[in-house]
């Protein structure tokens, strides 16, 4: 055995050096070696933590841990102290006061319990605030009762048969499914709900219903009312306006995406308007002619790319002032429900729609999406043409040779006119990641 002199003059092993032992001592020392070098490895990660901080953490950790062999593995000593006592088998005394159900069951609503429905322009990672069913169902059931009363129904929506009449004789509409509910809170007066329901009539036919209701704040129970004038038009034509220049790949993708919307919905009341600043990398008009789109408009412009002027040119092509204009970008992926969603959130003379798009990270796709919400962008805007004319249209004078900021300037004028801007984090609504190299070259 190699002996090492200690600093005090006494012989003994130096704990900081590796030394050999006879074979018969190896088994006795193995556990000491393992503990010593485990402490050294842990000290690399714990060197920033003080003993006081570690003790505070250990004092907070008072729950026993159950192991496979029912050994009490709870160690209240901080790192650095050695305990060579053998482990003993003990019965675990569980804390009968522990509420294990509350410990392990976490609802998505728990994370949002401190949130409001206000959109925070400083946060781009949280989505829509989830509504609990306890908030939604009383409003839905109260609305169904009012609906049946209006159509000479005598049954409540809960299916209680009155006067022993059969169900089909008394109930005009029955709730089949709650598809979606959007709530807007007015802390002074009450809340507005957009109810999207599937109901069945007396003949068993399934009908889709999307309706705005208002619930006054001071009522002791949910009493839905019809907001005056707040009715969306399910047949309004939606015009998507996109200015482009030398973006052949993305123009082809936009046309294909619009063809997909038409194929999946069968909706013909939409129109794609492309204002082309003399693109040299493709024939945009020919691509539109070869597409299966039911409606489109194309206009060729000259000069440098100007987003505001390109959008205004597209607006001027629309003949019906009571149709919806959707100011759009080129690099967008639309959900299947996009056309109807724009209609539901645009009400002529009352409300415009600025959906929040998710910007995809590099390498992400709509089928494997990751990115962030573009909460500070208002360039994607739905508004009736009559309302857009009333606020002055696009600002082509101040934003003639530049773009960026024209959306905020238009937003200011919309709000000053008294129109509401409705915003939601729209699912499956993406802005593709793209390089800006060579974009809109002059």
Protein Blocks (a to p, Z undefined) as FASTA:
>chain_A
ZZdddfkopacddfkbccdddfklmmmmmmmmmmmmmmmmmmmmmmmpcfklmmmmmmmm
mcccddfkopafbdfbdehiacfbdcddddddddfkbcfklmmmccfklmmmmpcfbdcf
kbckbccddddfklmmmmmmmmmmmmmmmnopabdfkopaehhiafklmmmbdcfbdfbd
cddddfklmccdddddddddfkopacdddddddddfklmbdcddddehiacdfkbccddd
dddehilklmmmmmmmmmmmmmmnopabbccddddehiakbcfklmmmmpmcfbdcdddd
edjddfklmmmmmmmmpmblkbccddddfkbccdfklmmmmmmmpcghkaccdddddddd
ehiafklgcddddfkbckbccddfklmmmnopaafklmmmbgehjlmmmmmmmmmnopac
dddddehiacddddfehpaiZZ
